[in-house]
Amino acid sequence: MRARRIATLFVLAASVLAAQSWERSKWENPLYGKTFDQFILRGRYLTPPSTVGLDEPRLVVHCSAGKFASGEFMLGAVAQHSGTKSLKGAWQSQVDMRLDERKKTEDFWEYSNDGKTLFFDRDQLDKLLTGKLLGHPSKDELTKQVILGVTEALGNEVIVQFDMPVDQSEIIQACGLEWGRDKR
C-alpha cells in the first residue's frame, strides 16, 4: 500500500512538472518609463547550492514592443566568475548546459553585481528554446528539458533543471522570436 502511494505521488509530481509554463506578467520600469512583458520559468535543483536560501532557480525573460529585451538566470546562489570579460567589459560565468539528450556544451553569461544572476542574450535564449546555436524557435523543434550547471563562489557545482513548456508560442510571439514569414 505504501509503495502504491509513493508511486502515485511520483506520478503527480511528474505531471506537475510536465505542466510547467512560463508565468507571464507586466513589469514596469519606472526609471525608464517602459513596460515589459515578463516571463518566468521556475526550475528545481538537482544539486543545490551549499547554502540554500529562499530563492529558487528561475529563468526570467523581458520583452518590449515585440522584441527581446533581456534574459536572466537567477541561480539562487553566488556564481563564481570565470575571470573572463564580455565584449562589453562585464565579468562572465561559465554555464554548462545539457539540452534534452544532446551532448553537454558550455557558454559564458554575464555576471550580475551580486553574483546571483547571470544574463543571457537573444541568441542564448534561442539556444535554450531549440537546443541549437542558430536555432529558430518558430521553425525548429523545441527543447523539452534544460539542465544548467554553474560553479558557485564556494566551489561547488549547482545543477538546475528546467522542464520546458510544450506550448511556447506566447513567449515566441511576445519577444519577436518568429522567423521568416511568421515574423510580424
Phi, psi and omega in degrees: 000316180297318179299323180294319177297317179297317178298320179295316178297321179297317179296318178297316179298318179296321180289326176295315179294322180293332181274011180305142176213161175290130175273116184258137176208171174264139179229126183252132175258101185293334180295317182263352180067033180243149174248135182241151165277124181250130178241129180237131174239121182272140179244186177220150180282129168269323171231107186286163175295162182294329175239105183273122177257205181276343183286137173253156180290141181213148165256131180234128180236133176246134178228148180216135178053040177075018180227148175297133178249313181197159177224141183225138171250107180269107189283328184084011178207166178275117180281153176271131177277152190277352184089001177250157179240152177284175177298335178277354179091008180272144176297152180232157172240147176280131178242116174273137182222144173233118184252114187055228183262013181287167178295151178295135175235173177225155179213169177237122181246147182295146189259132180282170180299321181270353177080358182269349181233137175244140185257137176236155182260185184297318180298322178290326175295316177304319180294319178298322183282326186248341184081005183239145180301317179243046182284160177236106185304333180274350182244320185275159174295138183270151179290153178255334183214134177237126176242123181244137177236132180223137175279127180276167184302333179276002175095352178275152176269128176260129180240130185235140177245134173241123174270113187283140179298149178292315180258113180244019183298327182297313180288326179297316181287315184295331183258005178067038182267007178292164182226144175067227183293338181288341184291139180288000000 
